[in-house]
Amino acid sequence: MGSTYGKIFKISTFGESHGVGIGVIIEGCPAGLEFDADFIQSELTRRKPGQSRITTQRKEADEYEVMSGVFEGKTTGTPIALIIRNEDQRSKDYSHIATQYRPSHADFTYQEKYGVRDYRGGGRSSARETAARVAAGAVAKLLLRKIGIEITGYVSQVGGMKLGKPYQELDLRKAEENAVRCPDPEMAEQMFDYIDSVRKSGDSVGGVVSCVITSTPVGLGEPVFDKLHAELGKAMLSINAVKGFEYGSGFEGVNLLGSEHNDAFYTDETGAVRTRTNHSGGVQGGISNGQDIYFNVAFKPVATIMQDQESLDQDGNIVVVQGKGRHDPCVVPRAVPIVEAMAALVLADFYLRNKSSKI
């Protein structure tokens, strides 16, 4: 149950970090959708390891195979199965922690819950699982393209280094022009140097991925428990290392009075109902209102660091955990396509739920 997401556009991921591979089964995708294989691969390439010296040096092409659900370049309406085979496993890098609990990892909780755990790179708890989500999210993006929805993520903060401009003042296309995926070239360079210095010290640093969704139709979201922003929050908080989610004015909204925070309605030149401000973040009453949806996702510093740390083993003995293996000193540059993918899965599911809710 914990590996499945969605009501109509539904995905189930499988596989471990150092197993044969990882993959996803997509159910509910309509038949006849053009299956853009190159686009799906490009999305996986954005997430894959080894992109620069500030990401993990694990070498994975992350090329996927279509096992079912696609025929002559189009979806058939049956389950789509995609698999990404692991190529660069180094399980020996983790043999030293087979009985140890790494600080801030899932080692202890998995052992207590299941009585067994795959210690090779964290097994199922590894962020490698997110490649399957990106593949599924790419298919969801293809569906959303048909109704004009665009989803764009970017890095807005690394440690204490934060973009001071709202997204409306940025050219978000520039985010893909640098290794950090920050749309401000000058800030991106500073962030890169900082992450690199943290890497050299054997430590890690967190950051924030911001995301903007444009051209969303009015009406996506379901009262009362399946509110659009609630599902976006759940989707984002399910991503490894995520510690916070805020949409619209978020926590800063508490600094405003109601008279300042309210989004006044008006009719634009086309006759469409709009709002003069968008503190609501494109969602009111849990339902999209046609304005831009924007949100921030906070990622903690990666738990694995190249420094010795005191911890416990499975027998309760005090041990020193040694940092080994290949890990990102900062996860946010590679997390951008993951955030976009999860947002696409949420919107694709609500889009199809909307279609089935009307006569």
Secondary structure as UniProt FT lines:
FT   TURN            2..3
FT   STRAND          4..5
FT   STRAND          10..15
FT   TURN            17..18
FT   STRAND          21..27
FT   TURN            31..32
FT   HELIX           37..47
FT   TURN            53..54
FT   STRAND          64..68
FT   STRAND          70..71
FT   TURN            72..73
FT   STRAND          74..75
FT   STRAND          80..85
FT   HELIX           91..97
FT   TURN            103..104
FT   HELIX           107..114
FT   TURN            121..122
FT   HELIX           123..125
FT   HELIX           127..129
FT   HELIX           130..145
FT   TURN            146..148
FT   STRAND          150..158
FT   TURN            159..160
FT   STRAND          161..162
FT   HELIX           167..169
FT   HELIX           172..177
FT   TURN            179..180
FT   HELIX           185..200
FT   TURN            201..202
FT   STRAND          207..214
FT   TURN            218..219
FT   TURN            223..225
FT   HELIX           228..237
FT   TURN            240..241
FT   STRAND          242..247
FT   TURN            248..249
FT   HELIX           250..255
FT   HELIX           258..261
FT   STRAND          265..267
FT   TURN            269..270
FT   STRAND          273..275
FT   TURN            279..282
FT   STRAND          283..284
FT   TURN            285..286
FT   STRAND          287..288
FT   STRAND          293..299
FT   STRAND          309..313
FT   TURN            314..315
FT   STRAND          318..321
FT   HELIX           332..356
//
